[in-house]
């Protein structure tokens, strides 16, 4: 799992320099997202409830931003975690990976 202390430490540190960062461990709901401008989801591993999807859609329709990070290999089931919501915005989570083996200037 990716957390601010495991796998995302540098990213979390850089965000904290410019933004107020809150870590949410509760279910997503309209009141949880109140006052939030952006959401970062790092490879979610729990299925989203219908109420959470509804809250996220409302958040997005109100101008909220969302960054979704997926693991290599994507999701086993295309409607399993975040793919169902992402597909409604034209984003497809594939079961592949982008790898750059060499850097050239």
C-alpha positions as CSV (number, residue, x, y, z in Angstrom):
1,X,0.0,0.0,0.0
2,X,1.1,3.5,-0.7
3,X,0.9,5.9,2.2
4,X,2.5,9.3,3.0
5,X,5.1,7.4,5.1
6,X,5.6,4.4,2.7
7,X,6.2,5.0,-1.0
8,X,4.9,8.6,-1.1
9,X,7.1,10.3,1.5
10,X,8.8,12.8,-0.9
11,X,5.6,13.6,-2.7
12,X,3.8,14.2,0.6
13,X,6.7,16.4,1.9
14,X,6.6,18.5,-1.3
15,X,2.8,18.9,-1.1
16,X,3.0,20.1,2.5
17,X,5.3,22.9,1.5
18,X,2.6,24.6,-0.5
19,X,-0.7,23.1,0.7
20,X,-2.5,22.0,3.8
21,X,-2.5,18.2,3.6
22,X,-5.0,16.0,5.4
23,X,-5.0,12.3,5.4
24,X,-8.5,10.8,5.4
25,X,-9.1,7.3,6.7
26,X,-12.9,7.6,6.9
27,X,-15.4,6.8,4.3
28,X,-15.7,9.5,1.6
29,X,-18.8,11.6,2.0
30,X,-19.9,15.1,1.0
31,X,-19.1,16.5,4.5
32,X,-15.7,14.8,4.5
33,X,-14.9,16.6,1.2
34,X,-16.1,20.0,2.3
35,X,-13.4,22.6,1.9
36,X,-11.2,20.2,-0.1
37,X,-9.7,21.4,-3.4
38,X,-7.9,18.3,-4.5
39,X,-7.8,14.6,-3.7
40,X,-4.8,12.3,-4.2
41,X,-5.6,8.5,-4.3
42,X,-2.6,6.2,-4.5
43,X,-3.6,2.8,-5.8
44,X,-6.8,2.3,-3.9
45,X,-7.2,-1.3,-2.8
46,X,-10.7,-1.2,-1.2
47,X,-13.9,-1.2,-3.3
48,X,-15.7,2.1,-3.3
49,X,-19.2,2.2,-1.9
50,X,-22.0,3.7,-4.1
51,X,-22.2,6.6,-1.6
52,X,-18.5,7.3,-2.0
53,X,-18.7,7.3,-5.8
54,X,-21.6,9.7,-5.5
55,X,-19.7,12.0,-3.2
56,X,-16.6,11.9,-5.5
57,X,-18.8,12.8,-8.5
58,X,-20.3,15.7,-6.6
59,X,-16.8,16.8,-5.6
60,X,-15.7,16.8,-9.2
61,X,-18.8,18.5,-10.6
62,X,-18.2,21.3,-8.0
63,X,-14.7,21.9,-9.5
64,X,-12.7,19.6,-7.3
65,X,-9.5,18.0,-8.7
66,X,-8.5,14.4,-8.3
67,X,-5.1,12.7,-9.0
68,X,-5.4,8.9,-9.3
69,X,-2.3,6.9,-9.1
70,X,-2.5,3.2,-10.1
71,X,-0.1,0.3,-9.6
72,X,1.6,-1.5,-12.4
73,X,-0.8,-4.1,-13.8
74,X,-3.9,-2.0,-13.1
75,X,-6.9,-3.6,-11.5
76,X,-8.0,-7.2,-12.0
77,X,-11.6,-6.3,-12.6
78,X,-12.2,-3.1,-14.6
79,X,-15.1,-2.0,-12.3
80,X,-13.3,-3.0,-9.1
81,X,-11.9,0.0,-7.4
82,X,-11.4,3.4,-9.0
83,X,-11.7,2.3,-12.7
84,X,-15.5,2.6,-12.7
85,X,-15.4,6.3,-11.6
86,X,-12.4,7.1,-13.8
87,X,-14.0,5.6,-16.9
88,X,-16.9,8.1,-16.6
89,X,-14.3,10.9,-17.2
90,X,-12.7,9.1,-20.2
91,X,-9.8,7.6,-18.2
92,X,-9.1,3.9,-18.6
93,X,-6.8,2.0,-16.2
94,X,-5.0,-0.6,-18.3
95,X,-3.2,-3.7,-17.0
96,X,0.1,-2.6,-18.3
97,X,3.0,-0.3,-17.3
98,X,5.0,2.5,-18.8
99,X,8.7,1.8,-18.2
100,X,11.6,4.0,-19.4
101,X,14.7,1.9,-19.3
102,X,17.1,4.6,-20.6
103,X,17.2,8.4,-20.4
104,X,18.5,10.4,-23.4
105,X,19.0,14.1,-23.6
